[in-house]
């Protein structure tokens, strides 16, 4: 569910998901790629002790 919310409300994640879909990836594969990206972002923020700020 966090993946679907991120795809709907985060512009960068949405663009990433749509790019994967446009390149022919199956919906499930694109969603798993977004899941991984969210985990990488969360881990990076945890290690650097920063708050997430969406850059436009």
C-alpha distances in whole Angstrom, upper triangle without the diagonal:
4,5,5,6,9,10,11,12,14,17,17,14,14,18,17,15,17,20,19,18,22,23,22,19,18,14,13,15,14,10,11,14,11,10,13,14,12,13,17,17,16,18,21,20,21,24,25,25,24,21,19,21,19,23,24
4,5,5,6,9,10,10,11,14,15,11,13,16,15,14,17,19,18,18,22,23,23,20,19,15,14,15,14,10,11,13,10,8,11,12,9,11,14,13,12,15,17,17,17,21,22,21,20,17,15,17,16,19,20
4,5,5,6,9,10,10,13,13,9,10,13,12,10,13,15,14,15,18,19,19,16,15,12,11,12,10,7,8,10,6,6,9,10,8,10,13,13,13,16,17,17,19,21,22,22,21,19,16,17,16,19,19
4,5,5,6,9,10,12,13,10,9,13,13,10,12,15,15,14,17,19,19,16,15,11,11,13,11,8,11,12,9,9,13,13,11,14,17,16,16,19,21,20,22,25,26,25,24,21,18,19,17,20,20
4,5,5,6,8,11,13,10,10,13,14,12,14,17,17,17,20,22,22,19,18,15,15,17,14,11,14,14,11,11,14,14,11,14,17,15,15,19,20,19,21,24,24,23,21,19,16,16,15,18,18
4,5,5,5,8,9,6,7,11,11,10,12,15,15,16,18,20,20,18,18,15,15,16,13,10,12,12,9,9,12,11,9,12,14,12,13,16,17,16,18,21,21,21,19,16,13,14,11,14,15
4,6,6,8,8,6,4,8,9,7,9,12,12,12,15,17,17,15,15,12,13,14,10,9,12,11,8,10,13,12,11,14,16,14,16,19,19,19,21,24,24,24,22,19,16,16,13,15,15
4,6,8,10,8,7,10,12,10,11,14,15,15,17,19,20,18,18,14,16,17,14,12,15,15,12,14,17,15,14,17,19,17,18,22,22,21,24,26,26,26,23,20,17,17,14,16,15
4,6,9,8,8,11,13,12,13,16,17,17,19,22,23,21,21,18,19,20,16,14,17,17,13,15,17,15,13,17,18,16,17,20,20,19,22,24,24,23,21,17,14,13,11,13,13
4,6,5,6,9,10,11,12,14,15,16,18,20,22,20,20,18,19,19,15,14,16,15,11,13,15,12,11,15,16,13,14,18,18,16,19,22,21,21,18,15,12,11,8,10,10
4,6,5,6,9,10,10,12,14,15,16,18,20,19,20,18,19,19,15,15,17,16,13,15,17,14,13,17,17,15,17,20,19,19,22,24,23,23,20,18,14,12,8,9,8
4,5,5,6,9,10,11,12,14,15,17,19,18,19,17,19,18,14,14,16,13,11,14,14,11,11,15,14,12,15,18,17,17,20,21,21,21,19,17,13,12,8,8,8
4,5,5,6,9,10,11,12,14,15,17,15,16,14,15,14,11,10,12,10,7,10,11,8,9,12,13,11,13,16,16,16,19,21,21,21,19,17,13,13,10,11,12
4,5,5,6,8,10,11,12,14,16,14,15,13,15,14,11,11,13,12,9,12,14,12,12,16,16,15,17,20,20,20,23,25,24,25,22,20,16,16,12,13,13
4,5,5,6,9,10,10,12,14,14,16,14,16,15,11,12,15,13,11,14,15,13,14,17,17,16,19,21,20,21,24,26,25,26,23,22,18,17,13,13,12
4,6,5,6,9,10,11,13,12,14,12,14,12,9,10,12,9,8,12,12,10,11,15,14,14,17,19,18,19,22,23,23,25,23,21,17,17,14,14,14
4,5,5,6,9,10,11,9,11,9,11,10,6,7,10,8,7,10,12,10,12,15,15,15,18,20,20,21,24,25,26,27,25,23,19,19,16,17,17
4,5,5,6,9,10,10,11,10,13,12,8,10,13,12,11,14,16,14,16,19,19,19,21,24,23,24,27,29,29,30,27,26,22,21,18,18,17
4,5,5,6,9,9,12,11,14,12,9,12,14,11,11,15,16,14,16,19,19,19,22,23,23,24,27,28,28,30,28,26,23,22,19,18,17
4,5,5,7,6,8,9,11,9,6,9,11,9,10,13,13,13,15,18,17,18,21,22,23,24,27,28,28,30,28,27,23,23,20,21,20
4,5,5,5,7,7,10,9,7,10,12,11,11,15,16,15,17,20,20,21,23,25,26,27,29,31,31,33,31,29,25,25,22,23,22
4,5,7,10,10,14,12,10,13,16,14,14,18,19,18,20,23,23,23,26,28,28,29,32,33,33,35,32,31,27,27,23,23,22
4,6,9,11,14,12,10,14,15,13,15,18,18,17,20,22,22,23,26,27,27,29,31,32,33,34,33,32,28,28,25,24,23
4,6,9,12,10,9,13,14,13,15,18,18,19,21,23,23,24,27,28,29,31,33,34,35,36,35,33,30,30,27,27,26
4,6,8,6,6,10,11,10,12,15,15,16,18,20,20,22,24,25,26,28,30,31,32,34,32,31,28,28,25,26,25
4,6,5,6,9,10,11,13,14,16,17,19,20,21,23,25,26,27,29,30,32,33,34,33,32,29,29,26,28,27
4,6,5,6,9,10,11,12,14,15,17,19,20,21,23,24,26,27,29,30,32,33,31,29,26,27,24,26,25
4,5,5,6,9,10,10,12,14,15,17,18,20,21,23,24,26,27,29,30,31,30,29,26,27,25,26,27
4,5,5,6,9,10,11,12,14,15,17,19,20,21,23,24,26,27,29,30,29,28,25,26,24,25,26
4,5,5,6,9,10,11,12,14,15,17,18,20,21,23,24,26,27,28,27,26,22,23,21,22,22
4,5,5,6,9,10,11,12,14,15,16,18,20,21,22,24,26,26,25,24,21,22,20,22,22
4,5,5,6,9,10,11,12,14,15,16,18,20,21,23,24,25,25,24,21,22,21,23,24
4,5,5,6,9,10,11,12,14,15,17,18,20,21,23,24,23,22,19,21,19,20,21
4,5,5,6,9,10,10,12,14,15,16,18,20,21,22,21,19,16,17,16,17,18
4,5,5,6,9,10,11,12,14,15,16,18,20,21,20,19,16,18,17,19,21
4,5,5,6,9,10,11,12,14,15,16,18,20,19,19,16,18,18,19,21
4,5,5,6,9,10,11,12,14,15,17,18,17,16,14,15,14,16,18
4,5,5,6,9,10,11,12,14,15,16,15,14,11,13,13,15,17
4,5,5,6,8,10,10,12,14,15,15,14,13,16,16,18,20
4,5,5,6,9,10,11,12,14,14,14,12,15,15,17,19
4,5,5,6,9,10,11,12,11,11,9,11,11,13,16
4,5,5,6,9,10,10,10,10,9,12,13,16,19
4,5,5,6,9,10,10,12,11,15,16,18,21
4,5,5,6,8,9,10,10,13,14,16,19
4,6,5,6,5,7,7,10,12,14,18
4,6,5,7,9,10,13,16,18,22
4,6,8,11,12,15,18,19,23
4,5,9,11,13,16,17,21
4,7,10,13,16,18,21
4,7,9,12,14,18
4,6,10,12,16
4,7,9,13
4,6,9
4,6
4
